[in-house]
């Protein structure tokens, strides 16, 4: 049963990955992984090349060394992380309940943000996979099953979670709280598991220079942390699970679980999950709250996807609660699993029967194509969209679409300089055609600007009195001829 589900799930990920263009952050992963050596990658990271720690990028580099860059191959690490998570959830639930319950748990993440981010070349798919393996290793070590091995795996995955993403530190909390409950129950501390925590903490010390470099950009980061982000984060991570159809089924399953319990004589199995494991699952549900609090108190920044590891909580806890109710004939378990299978088939079916088509971002912008093939090229005013448009521009023309970066102007007009700081780091470490704004306008009195999204450049040009003439408009793009005033503009 699981093999059938996993096969369909994996194929759906491959199909979607193949059809999805790389976007801004993913291209940073590709460029960072493409630097000459690991030492160069580290120095670039300290210089602010990428604000994430390096594990996912290192794994991407390893994949590229074997099969090269591609819409599927570049996304192998996150897809592998996501699929590992489903295997672990199934295994944990199968050993504690039954196959139907386990399959429900494996299906649930497909209706969270984790599924969408599992085919994005960043660290989020790996984040859920590492957390799942850490939970599994902890539970096995606590049950004295191949203990030395599982304690080592626990230490490695806890450390790996932070080497993959700084907010991976949140996964320490559910396991630590669960282990605290276990220690109280046993009335003694498990020295081996405590040692795994200390080993993991020591293992993350070397990435301090990278974290410090990322911390310097927190004041002007594009998404500042606020406690108001808690509700938004839960909605982002679990949105598909609170849709109307899911809510109706949840009510039905809950009613059956409450009213259709089996008689005492029919309860042949002892239905119990250790309190410490159940506690860890419930605390995992608080990861969005913990993440926002960490952002407010310490880092200053937070984005809802940083708490994506919380998807493991309902995947483990909800099926177990339904199973523990022990309804007659397992009707509640069957209803939950049946609905999830139906919803999974309805969601995945269209993409498998009629595969989504890849749309090249460059080819979808005819005005940009015209601009880079004629004249002296074009300046992109679109901060977030530039890197994607540049990446998909043919290699022979890549140098003809450029971006003008300026930290102070970005902060003044956009209230954030994150993108421009990143572009200036690209300028120092790669051949991406980024130019400092001041040096460019000092030597160019007339140039063309392509607009395909928000940015600060056009507002700056208005401020200095530049004239702008429309050369063309199209869906989602505009081409302008810009002429600067006679005297060099003052900042």
JONORGI-V579226 format. One record per residue. RES is the residue in one small letter. SS is DSSP state (helix for helix, strand for strand, loop for the rest). NEAR is the number of other C-alpha atoms within 12 Angstrom. D_CENTER is the distance of its C-alpha to the mean C-alpha in Angstrom with 1 decimal. Layout:
res={RES | RES}
ss={SS | SS}
near={NEAR | NEAR}
d_center={D_CENTER | D_CENTER}
This chain:
res={x | x | x | x | x | x | x | x | x | x | x | x | x | x | x | x | x | x | x | x | x | x | x | x | x | x | x | x | x | x | x | x | x | x | x | x | x | x | x | x | x | x | x | x | x | x | x | x | x | x | x | x | x | x | x | x | x | x | x | x | x | x | x | x | x | x | x | x | x | x | x | x | x | x | x | x | x | x | x | x | x | x | x | x | x | x | x | x | x | x | x | x | x | x | x | x | x | x | x | x | x | x | x | x | x | x | x | x | x | x | x | x | x | x | x | x | x | x | x | x | x | x | x | x | x | x | x | x | x | x | x | x | x | x | x | x | x | x | x | x | x | x | x | x | x | x | x | x | x | x | x | x | x | x | x | x | x | x | x | x | x | x | x | x | x | x | x | x | x | x | x | x | x | x | x | x | x | x | x | x | x | x | x | x | x | x | x | x | x | x | x | x | x | x | x | x | x | x | x | x | x | x | x | x | x | x | x | x | x | x | x | x | x | x | x | x | x | x | x | x | x | x | x | x | x | x | x | x | x | x | x | x | x | x | x | x | x | x | x | x | x | x | x | x | x | x | x | x | x | x | x | x | x | x | x | x | x | x | x | x | x | x | x | x | x | x | x | x | x | x | x | x | x | x | x | x | x | x | x | x | x | x | x | x | x | x | x | x | x | x | x | x | x | x | x | x | x | x | x | x | x | x | x | x | x | x | x | x | x | x | x | x | x | x | x | x | x | x | x | x | x | x | x | x | x | x | x | x | x | x | x | x | x | x | x | x | x | x | x | x | x | x | x | x | x | x | x | x | x | x | x | x | x | x | x | x | x | x | x | x | x | x | x | x | x | x | x | x | x | x | x | x | x | x | x | x | x | x | x | x | x | x | x | x | x | x | x | x | x | x | x | x | x | x | x | x | x | x | x | x | x | x | x | x | x | x | x | x | x | x | x | x | x | x | x | x | x | x | x | x | x | x | x | x | x | x | x | x | x | x | x | x | x | x | x | x | x | x | x | x | x | x | x | x | x | x | x | x | x | x | x | x | x | x | x | x | x | x | x | x | x | x | x | x | x | x | x | x | x | x | x | x | x | x | x | x | x | x | x | x | x | x | x | x | x | x | x | x | x | x | x}
ss={loop | helix | helix | helix | helix | helix | helix | helix | helix | helix | helix | helix | helix | helix | helix | helix | helix | helix | helix | loop | loop | loop | loop | helix | helix | helix | helix | helix | helix | helix | helix | helix | helix | loop | loop | loop | loop | helix | helix | helix | helix | helix | helix | helix | helix | helix | loop | loop | loop | loop | loop | loop | loop | loop | helix | helix | helix | helix | helix | helix | helix | helix | helix | helix | helix | helix | helix | loop | loop | loop | loop | loop | helix | helix | helix | helix | helix | helix | helix | helix | helix | helix | helix | helix | helix | helix | helix | helix | helix | helix | helix | helix | helix | helix | helix | helix | loop | loop | helix | helix | helix | helix | helix | helix | helix | helix | helix | helix | helix | helix | helix | loop | helix | helix | helix | helix | helix | loop | loop | loop | loop | loop | loop | helix | helix | helix | helix | helix | helix | helix | helix | helix | helix | helix | helix | helix | helix | helix | helix | helix | helix | helix | loop | loop | loop | loop | helix | helix | helix | helix | helix | helix | helix | helix | helix | helix | helix | helix | helix | helix | helix | helix | helix | helix | loop | helix | helix | helix | helix | helix | helix | helix | helix | helix | helix | helix | helix | helix | helix | helix | helix | helix | helix | helix | helix | helix | loop | loop | loop | loop | helix | helix | helix | helix | helix | helix | helix | helix | helix | helix | helix | helix | helix | loop | helix | helix | helix | helix | helix | helix | helix | helix | helix | helix | helix | loop | loop | helix | helix | helix | loop | loop | loop | strand | loop | loop | loop | loop | helix | helix | helix | helix | helix | helix | helix | helix | helix | helix | helix | helix | helix | helix | loop | helix | helix | helix | helix | helix | helix | helix | helix | helix | helix | helix | helix | helix | helix | helix | helix | loop | strand | loop | loop | helix | helix | helix | loop | loop | loop | loop | loop | loop | loop | loop | helix | helix | helix | helix | helix | helix | helix | helix | helix | helix | loop | loop | helix | helix | helix | helix | helix | helix | helix | helix | helix | helix | helix | helix | helix | loop | strand | loop | loop | helix | helix | helix | helix | helix | helix | helix | helix | helix | helix | helix | helix | helix | helix | helix | helix | helix | helix | helix | helix | helix | loop | loop | strand | helix | helix | helix | helix | helix | helix | helix | helix | helix | helix | helix | helix | helix | helix | helix | helix | helix | helix | helix | helix | helix | helix | helix | helix | helix | helix | loop | loop | loop | loop | loop | loop | loop | loop | loop | loop | loop | loop | helix | helix | helix | helix | helix | helix | helix | helix | loop | loop | loop | loop | strand | strand | strand | loop | loop | loop | loop | loop | helix | helix | helix | helix | helix | helix | helix | loop | loop | helix | helix | helix | helix | helix | helix | strand | strand | strand | strand | strand | loop | helix | helix | helix | helix | helix | helix | helix | helix | loop | loop | loop | helix | helix | helix | helix | helix | helix | helix | helix | helix | helix | helix | helix | loop | loop | loop | loop | strand | strand | strand | helix | helix | helix | helix | helix | helix | helix | loop | loop | strand | strand | strand | strand | strand | strand | loop | loop | loop | loop | loop | helix | helix | helix | helix | helix | helix | helix | loop | loop | loop | strand | strand | strand | strand | strand | strand | strand | strand | loop | loop | strand | strand | strand | strand | strand | strand | strand | loop | loop | loop | loop | loop | loop | loop | loop}
near={20 | 27 | 16 | 15 | 30 | 26 | 17 | 26 | 39 | 32 | 24 | 34 | 38 | 34 | 28 | 32 | 33 | 28 | 25 | 29 | 33 | 38 | 26 | 29 | 30 | 34 | 38 | 41 | 38 | 40 | 39 | 44 | 39 | 29 | 27 | 17 | 15 | 20 | 15 | 21 | 32 | 32 | 24 | 36 | 37 | 29 | 30 | 36 | 41 | 43 | 41 | 41 | 41 | 39 | 39 | 43 | 43 | 33 | 35 | 41 | 33 | 24 | 26 | 27 | 17 | 14 | 16 | 19 | 26 | 27 | 31 | 33 | 30 | 44 | 47 | 40 | 38 | 42 | 44 | 38 | 39 | 46 | 42 | 32 | 43 | 46 | 34 | 34 | 45 | 39 | 31 | 38 | 36 | 26 | 21 | 29 | 33 | 28 | 27 | 34 | 43 | 38 | 42 | 47 | 44 | 48 | 48 | 42 | 45 | 43 | 35 | 37 | 34 | 44 | 46 | 33 | 39 | 43 | 42 | 46 | 46 | 45 | 50 | 47 | 45 | 44 | 50 | 53 | 43 | 47 | 53 | 48 | 42 | 45 | 46 | 40 | 34 | 45 | 39 | 27 | 28 | 34 | 21 | 17 | 15 | 16 | 23 | 22 | 21 | 27 | 36 | 28 | 33 | 41 | 38 | 32 | 41 | 47 | 39 | 41 | 44 | 40 | 37 | 41 | 40 | 41 | 44 | 44 | 33 | 38 | 51 | 42 | 34 | 36 | 41 | 35 | 26 | 30 | 39 | 26 | 25 | 27 | 20 | 15 | 15 | 14 | 11 | 15 | 18 | 26 | 18 | 25 | 39 | 27 | 20 | 34 | 32 | 23 | 24 | 31 | 26 | 20 | 21 | 31 | 19 | 19 | 29 | 22 | 22 | 32 | 31 | 22 | 26 | 32 | 26 | 22 | 31 | 27 | 23 | 27 | 30 | 23 | 27 | 28 | 32 | 27 | 24 | 19 | 30 | 30 | 18 | 22 | 34 | 34 | 23 | 28 | 38 | 35 | 26 | 27 | 29 | 20 | 16 | 12 | 16 | 25 | 17 | 17 | 27 | 26 | 19 | 23 | 33 | 27 | 20 | 27 | 32 | 21 | 17 | 21 | 26 | 23 | 14 | 13 | 10 | 14 | 18 | 11 | 16 | 15 | 18 | 18 | 23 | 21 | 22 | 29 | 35 | 33 | 26 | 39 | 42 | 28 | 33 | 38 | 34 | 31 | 39 | 42 | 31 | 37 | 41 | 35 | 26 | 30 | 33 | 24 | 16 | 20 | 29 | 26 | 34 | 35 | 31 | 37 | 40 | 46 | 48 | 48 | 57 | 47 | 54 | 54 | 41 | 36 | 44 | 46 | 36 | 37 | 46 | 41 | 33 | 42 | 45 | 30 | 34 | 35 | 29 | 25 | 19 | 30 | 28 | 38 | 40 | 31 | 31 | 39 | 35 | 23 | 27 | 37 | 30 | 21 | 25 | 32 | 23 | 16 | 21 | 31 | 20 | 16 | 24 | 23 | 15 | 13 | 20 | 21 | 15 | 18 | 15 | 24 | 29 | 32 | 21 | 21 | 30 | 25 | 31 | 44 | 30 | 26 | 34 | 33 | 20 | 15 | 17 | 19 | 29 | 38 | 45 | 43 | 41 | 37 | 39 | 32 | 32 | 41 | 39 | 35 | 45 | 42 | 34 | 28 | 30 | 20 | 16 | 13 | 27 | 30 | 24 | 33 | 44 | 42 | 43 | 39 | 40 | 37 | 31 | 24 | 29 | 35 | 25 | 18 | 22 | 28 | 21 | 28 | 31 | 37 | 43 | 41 | 37 | 43 | 40 | 30 | 33 | 34 | 26 | 23 | 30 | 24 | 21 | 33 | 31 | 36 | 30 | 29 | 32 | 21 | 17 | 23 | 31 | 19 | 17 | 21 | 21 | 26 | 32 | 38 | 41 | 48 | 40 | 33 | 24 | 23 | 35 | 34 | 38 | 37 | 22 | 31 | 32 | 18 | 18 | 22 | 19 | 26 | 24 | 25 | 19 | 19 | 21 | 23 | 18 | 17 | 15 | 20 | 30 | 33 | 36 | 30 | 27 | 30 | 26 | 29 | 21 | 17 | 15 | 19 | 24 | 16 | 16}
d_center={28.2 | 24.8 | 25.4 | 26.0 | 22.9 | 20.7 | 22.4 | 21.9 | 18.2 | 17.7 | 19.9 | 18.0 | 14.7 | 17.0 | 18.7 | 15.7 | 14.2 | 17.7 | 18.2 | 15.1 | 15.8 | 13.6 | 12.6 | 13.0 | 10.1 | 10.3 | 14.0 | 13.7 | 12.4 | 15.3 | 17.8 | 17.0 | 17.3 | 20.5 | 22.3 | 25.6 | 25.1 | 22.9 | 25.1 | 24.5 | 20.7 | 21.2 | 23.7 | 21.5 | 18.7 | 21.4 | 22.4 | 19.2 | 18.0 | 14.3 | 13.3 | 11.0 | 13.0 | 14.0 | 13.4 | 10.8 | 13.0 | 16.1 | 15.2 | 14.5 | 17.9 | 19.6 | 18.6 | 19.9 | 23.0 | 23.9 | 23.0 | 22.0 | 19.3 | 18.5 | 16.2 | 16.2 | 16.9 | 14.3 | 11.6 | 13.6 | 11.7 | 8.5 | 11.2 | 13.4 | 11.2 | 10.8 | 14.5 | 15.5 | 14.3 | 16.5 | 19.3 | 19.2 | 19.2 | 22.0 | 23.9 | 23.8 | 25.0 | 27.5 | 29.2 | 29.5 | 30.4 | 30.8 | 29.2 | 28.9 | 27.0 | 24.7 | 24.0 | 23.1 | 20.6 | 19.0 | 19.0 | 17.6 | 13.8 | 14.5 | 15.1 | 12.0 | 8.6 | 7.5 | 9.8 | 8.6 | 5.1 | 7.4 | 9.1 | 7.0 | 8.2 | 5.7 | 5.4 | 3.1 | 6.2 | 8.4 | 7.7 | 9.3 | 11.7 | 13.0 | 13.5 | 15.4 | 17.5 | 18.3 | 19.6 | 21.5 | 23.1 | 24.1 | 25.6 | 27.5 | 28.8 | 29.9 | 31.9 | 33.4 | 32.2 | 32.1 | 31.5 | 31.4 | 28.8 | 26.5 | 26.9 | 26.0 | 22.9 | 21.9 | 22.4 | 20.5 | 17.3 | 17.5 | 17.9 | 15.3 | 12.7 | 13.6 | 14.2 | 10.6 | 9.3 | 12.0 | 10.9 | 11.2 | 14.8 | 14.5 | 14.9 | 18.4 | 19.6 | 19.9 | 21.5 | 23.7 | 24.9 | 25.6 | 27.4 | 29.4 | 30.6 | 31.5 | 33.4 | 35.3 | 36.2 | 37.5 | 38.9 | 37.8 | 34.7 | 33.2 | 33.6 | 31.5 | 28.4 | 29.0 | 29.4 | 26.0 | 24.5 | 26.7 | 25.9 | 22.1 | 22.8 | 25.1 | 22.7 | 20.1 | 23.0 | 22.9 | 19.6 | 21.4 | 22.4 | 18.8 | 17.9 | 21.1 | 20.5 | 17.2 | 19.2 | 21.8 | 19.7 | 18.8 | 22.0 | 21.2 | 17.4 | 16.4 | 15.1 | 17.5 | 17.2 | 19.6 | 20.6 | 20.7 | 16.8 | 17.3 | 18.4 | 15.8 | 13.0 | 14.8 | 15.4 | 11.9 | 10.7 | 14.1 | 15.5 | 16.7 | 18.4 | 20.6 | 21.9 | 25.7 | 26.2 | 24.0 | 25.9 | 29.2 | 28.5 | 27.3 | 30.7 | 32.5 | 31.0 | 31.6 | 35.2 | 36.0 | 34.6 | 36.8 | 40.0 | 40.1 | 39.9 | 42.0 | 45.3 | 45.8 | 47.8 | 45.0 | 42.4 | 43.0 | 39.7 | 38.8 | 35.5 | 33.9 | 30.6 | 31.0 | 30.6 | 28.4 | 25.8 | 25.9 | 25.5 | 22.4 | 20.9 | 22.0 | 20.7 | 17.2 | 17.5 | 18.0 | 14.7 | 13.9 | 17.4 | 17.2 | 14.0 | 15.9 | 19.0 | 17.7 | 16.6 | 20.0 | 22.1 | 20.7 | 18.0 | 18.7 | 15.3 | 12.6 | 9.8 | 9.4 | 5.6 | 6.9 | 8.9 | 7.1 | 9.4 | 12.2 | 12.2 | 14.5 | 17.1 | 18.4 | 18.0 | 20.5 | 22.6 | 23.4 | 24.9 | 26.7 | 28.3 | 29.5 | 30.8 | 32.6 | 34.5 | 36.3 | 37.5 | 40.4 | 39.5 | 35.8 | 35.7 | 32.8 | 30.7 | 31.7 | 31.1 | 27.5 | 26.8 | 28.8 | 27.0 | 23.5 | 24.9 | 26.5 | 23.4 | 21.4 | 24.2 | 24.4 | 20.8 | 20.6 | 24.2 | 24.3 | 21.7 | 23.6 | 27.0 | 26.4 | 23.6 | 21.6 | 23.0 | 21.2 | 22.2 | 22.6 | 21.7 | 24.7 | 27.1 | 26.2 | 27.6 | 31.3 | 32.3 | 29.9 | 31.4 | 34.8 | 34.1 | 32.8 | 35.6 | 38.4 | 39.5 | 37.8 | 34.3 | 32.1 | 30.1 | 26.8 | 26.5 | 23.0 | 20.7 | 17.3 | 18.8 | 21.0 | 18.8 | 17.9 | 21.6 | 22.8 | 20.8 | 22.3 | 25.7 | 28.1 | 28.6 | 32.1 | 31.2 | 28.0 | 30.2 | 31.5 | 28.5 | 27.8 | 26.1 | 28.0 | 26.1 | 27.5 | 25.9 | 28.7 | 28.9 | 25.1 | 25.3 | 28.6 | 27.7 | 23.9 | 23.8 | 21.0 | 21.4 | 17.9 | 17.8 | 21.5 | 21.1 | 18.5 | 20.9 | 23.8 | 22.0 | 21.6 | 25.3 | 26.2 | 24.5 | 24.3 | 26.6 | 24.4 | 27.1 | 26.3 | 29.4 | 30.2 | 31.6 | 34.8 | 35.9 | 35.2 | 37.2 | 39.9 | 40.7 | 40.0 | 41.9 | 40.7 | 37.5 | 35.4 | 32.1 | 29.6 | 27.6 | 24.7 | 22.7 | 22.9 | 24.0 | 26.7 | 29.2 | 31.2 | 31.8 | 32.9 | 35.3 | 36.7 | 37.4 | 39.3 | 41.3 | 40.2 | 41.4 | 39.0 | 40.3 | 38.5 | 38.5 | 36.6 | 34.2 | 32.1 | 29.2 | 26.4 | 28.2 | 31.3 | 33.3 | 35.5 | 38.3 | 38.2 | 41.4 | 41.4 | 44.4 | 47.1 | 46.4 | 43.2 | 40.9 | 40.5 | 37.3}
